[in-house]
């Protein structure tokens, strides 16, 4: 029997493991379906992969990295950071790779979670922590005939590193953040590249500074210098999310309008064709769908070998794609940059059965998506679900992990102090928190802005923007450190 089972060995799982160790809990196991750690930063390795949040901000606050090569580091460097942190805090020895979790059920008599993995093995644990991330289940588009395509099909989450796009006729479906990074790379050598766009994306210029040897040496010798830089990047992003999303009513969308104007200027400078600019321009407010940074995305569409198709796809044939206007595009390779299935396959990512037989996925869909402090759900004792409704803080996952680790610290210290064996958030506390989140969202961009055409994954299947926690990072961290202990039944 384990004290805890953590599902997922990405940054959330690594952070949860570090916090368990800080709480004196060493008898735990991390289960991951992949054969290495890093989560999305291990699975994704397509050309052009890079973080779209400054790496000074995109890192654990307690573990700054003086070795970043640039402000927006590559996926390879982010993966190396995950390896380094896991090794430094002795996390790797707790991980069981290539282990698929099929489900978890609360045993009320034993007061334990029974976690079933592939092969039928059942692991017992006092605590269950799901760290499956928000971007873990690839989304395959439901397009007639796609299974009949005879050429190469590559989803960006399963990139073939041996694939050479040189001289190929390529179609890319999708224009989200992944596509913005990938498309300029493919265009460099492809004979012909057609981008199938359903929803345009807001793109702003990327100020990507390089960190030379002197800067790295300074960061290593005087860590305070890097913390000052992090404070700056954190503050900028916090300001952007606060005025553009959380307090949209207060600022009347002025921040969104300014950001949209910057994106429009970026398009005007790089794309001289007025009609092409129009087709690349979103018709929803800046921020309704995750925007991104790129200096080359818009420019790519001015290349002779790159074409934008936005009339829609009718079906796929063995050798190409037929548009809704009947025209056919013959291709060699079909690239699916279609993102992730956040809600249907990820909330939750595994079947979880709690007290009195309550099925978490079914309960969420029948009673609204909800989680106290973004981690706890009534009728699910000793469960911390780190990828839950109202968990994600704006643009930076690590700020989310920071407040979640603080909540774990406070909660486990209290459980240990009382000599207790279980904790469970009360229904009253959960309802109070849900009502507060709903009220706060009433002042946000997602309720008041023009977001209908964004097709944003921030919205759950019922149309509520429950992915994001509509508070500042400071508020989330304070509440995680000071929440009333009476909000939990600790026995």
Secondary structure, DSSP 8 states (H G I E B T S, - for coil): -EEEEEE--SHHHHHHHHHHHHTT---EEEE-SSSSS-THHHH---TT-B-SS-TTTSS-TTS--TT-SBSS-BHHHHHHHHHHHHHHTT-GGGEE-S--EEEEEEETTTTEEEEEETTS-EEEEEEEEE---SS-SB-----TTGGG--SEEEEGGG--TT---TT-EEEEE--SHHHHHHHHHHHTT-SEEEEE-SS---EE-----B--HHHHHHHHH-HHHHHHHHHHHHHHHHHHHIIIIITHHHHTTHHHHHHHHHHHHHHHHH---HHHHHHTS-SS-TTSS--EE-SSHHHHTTSTTEEEE-S-EEEEETTEEEETTS-EEE-SEEEE---B--STTTTTSSEEE-GGG-BHHHHHHHH----BTTTB-TT-TTEEESS-TT-B-TT-HHHHHHHHHHHHHHHHHHHHHHT-S-EEE-HHHHHHHHHHHHHHHTTSHHHHS--TTS--TTS-TTS---SB--S-HHHHHHHHHH--GGGEEE-
